[in-house]
């Protein structure tokens, strides 16, 4: 089988980990981004803007990928703009690779906003029962995930390739400068608490503190993407993808605190958002970076407080069913606390945290 991958969004948390995984497995990998990663050995970088249709066609003219992985999106101020911009990105990419006639499979990474609703109505209104299952219908709301899916479905019907849609929960993994990165955000927050003597205070809601939840390791997601792309029996299907364990933040918070040598602060019964807690922390982080000779002195490149607050502030319990993938043969498992610890170790080795 020809295994030539084009990863759109290679600099992000999903694309970065997917590229490394596929390269280790012997794939040829091209990584597309406006500023593609240059630190991944064996990656062929492709600098292009998914919103520039003509430039994209030129950048991809000579490529003949067998598999396309769409792992990127651009946040906009309204959901209407999210739909317009992110649907166009998918459409432009699939139009650009069409002339080569080489694509046999397209994978799209979305997430649990498929079930929880878009940012403007996130976790509100009439939601499907948990655990979320793939057969649950779309919400009666405009959602850029649905628009992205529809672009893939239309191109597949036109061009004859197979597709898969992957719906992870909150992703844990290594990437810097990513807009949705709870693991790196919490690592920076814990470091600030330790260095400045601040309380390590859970920023989220009582529902998240006490309720059950799950998460997705970017490395497990990479394996899931390869599995769906390489398994004909699962062609043209959508899948949830989570680690396989469930936990309560009331337990996990102590585990994270212990890794950083902290005592977790008692939960006050209501959320204290990170955007509030870190509002004055940029100069403090710059001083921590100078003191410990860290690689990134800009806290805004590390911490996506708004996204972590959105996830940890949800008013409902969120658990995701993986039965569909299990029944079809994907049996990978990842303990979530170990996923955090592996990430923190990588961040320390890379001198992102002291």
N, C-alpha and C positions, 0 to 999 in steps of 0.2 A: 504494500500500500504506500502511495506517495504521501509523506507526512511533512507537508510544508505549511506552516502556520503564519497567518498575519494577525497580530494582536493590536487592536485599536485601543489605545489607552495604556500603553506599556509602562508609562511612568507612574501609574497609580498603584494602589494597594493590591488589586486583583491582577492587573496586567504584569506587574513586576514579578510577583510570585509565580504566575502562570508561565512566564517566559523562562524563568530559571528551571521550573519543573520539566517543561517540554525539552529544553536543551539537554538536560541530564538524561532524558529518554531517547536522545538521538534525532529529534525533530530538527528541521531547518526552520528558523524562527526569524521573522521580520517584525519589528516593533514600531508602531506608528504613534506619534504624538507630536504636538507642536514643538516640544523640546524633548526628544526621546532619550531614554536612559543610555548612558555611555559606560556604565560600570558593570554591565552584564556580559561576561565573556561568551563570544559566539553569536551574540545578537546582531542582526543586520538592522541598524536604525533607519527609520524613514521619517523625515521631518515634513509634516503636512498638517493643515488645518481642516478638520472635517466639515467646516462650514464653507470652505472655499472649494466649490465643486470642480472648477477648472484646474486649480492647483493640485487637488487630490488626484484627479485623473492622470495628470502629468507625473506625479510622484509614484504612482502605482502602475504605470504603463507597462513596465518590464517585468513586474511580479506575476507569478502564476501560483498563488496559494491554493492548496487543496482544502484548507480549513480557515475560516475567518472567526475570530473571537472578538466580540464587541463588549468591552469592559469599562466603558467611559460614559460620562454625561457631563453636562454643564448646568449648574444651578442658575436659575433666573428669578427675577423678583415676583413673578406670578405664575400660577400653574398654566395659564394660557400660553405664556412665553416659554415655559418648560416644554410644553407639548410642541410648539412650533420649532424651537431650536433643536431639541433632542431627536425629534422625528426626522428633521432634515439631516442631521448628522448620520443617522443610520441609512437613510435613503441615498445620500451622496456616496457613502462608502460602498454600498452594494451596487450602485450604478457604476462606480469607478472600477470595480473588479469584474463586472459583467463581460466586457469585451474579450477577456482572456479565456473565458469558458472553462476555467480550471476548478472552480469552487464546487466541492461536493457536500460541504457541511458548514452551516453558520450557527454559532452559539452566541446567545445574548444573555448577559448577566443583568438582572434587575434586583428585586429584593422584596421584603415583606410589606413595603408600601402597596404592593399588589392587593394585600388583604386589609391593611390598616388605613389606606387612603393617602392622598397627596399631602404635601406640607401644609396646605391651607386648611385641610380638614383632617389632620393626622390624629388617628386614634379616637375620632369622634363619630357620633351618629350611630347608625345601625351597622355593626360589624359582624362578620361571620364568627361562628363559635370556634374557640381553640380546642385542641390543637389545629392549626391551619392545615388544610389539605388541598392538593392541587385541583381537585374537581370542584371546589367551591367557585361559584360564578363571580365575575367581576362586580365590583361595587358600582352603583349607579352614580358615578362621579367621573368627571374628567380627570385623567391620570396619565402623565407622560410615559409611564411604564407600558400602559396599554397601547399608546401611540407607537412606541418603539416596537412592541410585538407585532402590531399590524403592518409596519413597514417590512419586517422580516417575513411575515406570512405572505404578503403580496409578492415580494421578490422571489420567494421560494416557489410559489405557484407559477410565476412567469418563467423562472430560469431552471427549475427542476432540482435544486439542491435540497438536502435534508436540513433540519434545524433542531435546536434544543434551546429551551429557556431555563435559566438557573436562578432560583430565588433564595439567596442566602439571608440569614439574619445578620445582625451587626457583625462586621468582619474584624478579626484580629490578625494583624500581619505587619510586616515591615514595609514602610514607604514614608518618605519625607515630603512635606508640602502637599499632602493629600487632604481634601476637604472633608472627608468622613473617616476619621481614624481614632476610634476610642482608645485603643491600646497605647498609642504614642501619647495621646492627650493625658491619659491617666498616669503614665510614667512621668511626664513633665510635671503634672500636678503633685504627685507623691514626692518628687525631688524637691519641689518648692516648699512643700510642707516640712520636709525633713531639714532642709537647709535654713529655713526661716523660722522654724519652731511653730508653724501654724498647725491647727488641728486637721487631721486627715478625715474630712467630713464627707459622708456620702451625699452627693448633690441631688439625688433623684427623689422620686415620690415614694410614699408609703406602700403603694401597690407594687412597685418594683422592689423595694426593700424586702417585703414579706412574701411576694408572689414568686411563682416559678417562671423561669426563663431559660433560654438557650442562646448560643452564639455560633459563629462559623469561623474556623481557622482558614486563612487564605491558602495555606498549603493543602488542606483537605479540599477546598473549593477547586484548586488547580487539578487535583486528581479526579474530581467529579467531572470537570469540564473535559478532560482527556477521555474519561470513560464514556461519556455520552457521545463524544465525537468519533469514537473508535468502535462503538457497539451498534451494529445495524438494527438489532432488535429494539432499541430504544429511540429510533428515529422519529422525529416530528412529535416530541412530547415536552412538557414543562415539568420541572422538578423543584421541590424544596431541597435545600442542602444546608444541614447544620451538623454540629460535631457529633451528636448522638447522646450526649449527657444533658441533664437538666440541673439547675441549681437555683438557690435564692441568693440575692445580693447580700443579705444579712450574714451569709456564710462566706461568700466570695470576697467581700470587702476586707475581712480579717486576713484572708489568705494573701491578698495583694499587699496589705499593710505589713505583714510579716516579712515579705520579700524585701521590702525597703527599710526594714528595721524600725517600723513605726508602730505606735499603738493606735488602733482605729478609734476615732471619736464616737461617742454614743450617738445613735441616730435620734435627731430631735423630734421626729414624728412628721416632719414636712421637709420638702426639698429646699436646698440652698444652692441655686444653680451655679455651675462653674463660670459662666459668663460674669456673674457677680463676684465670685471668689477670686477670679483671675484678672479682674478689670485693671488692677494696678500692678500686675506681676511682670510686665514686659521688661522694665528696667532691672528688676530683681533677677530675672532669668539671664539677662545679659551679663550681670555681675557673676552669677553662678558659672556661666560659660567661660568667662575670663578666668575665674579662680581655678577651675578644673580643666582648662584648655579643651573645651568641648568644640565639636565641629560645627554646631549651628547655634549662633547667639540670638536668633530671632524667634521668639516664642510663637509668633503667628505662623511660622513655617511648621511648627510641631503640633500645636494644640488647636483642635477644632471644637471649641467649647460648645458652640451652638448645637452641633450634631450630637455630642455626648449628652447634653442637656435634653435634647428631644427624645433620645432613646431611654435615658434613665428617668425621665420625667413622665413617662406614659402612665395613664390612670388605670390601665388594665394589665392583666397577666398575659404574657405572650409566649406560647409554646408552639413549636412547629413539628408537624408529622413528617417522618422520613420513610414511612412504610413503602411508598411506591418505589423508591430507589432500592431499598433492601430487597423487595420481592423480585426486582429485575437484576440483582446481582452485585450492587455496589454496597460493600460491607465495611468500608473504612470507618474508623472511629478516632476521635481526638478528645482527650480530657481538656476541658476549657481552662482550668487553672494552669495546667502545663503549657497550654498555648500562650497564655499571658507570660509565664515565666520564661519560655523560650524567646519570646519577643523582647522582654526586658534584658535578657542576656545578650541578644544581638545588638540592642541599642547601646548597651554598655561597651561591647566590643568595638562598635563603630564610633565611640566617643560622642554619642548623642546625649546620654545621661552619664553622670559620674559614678 
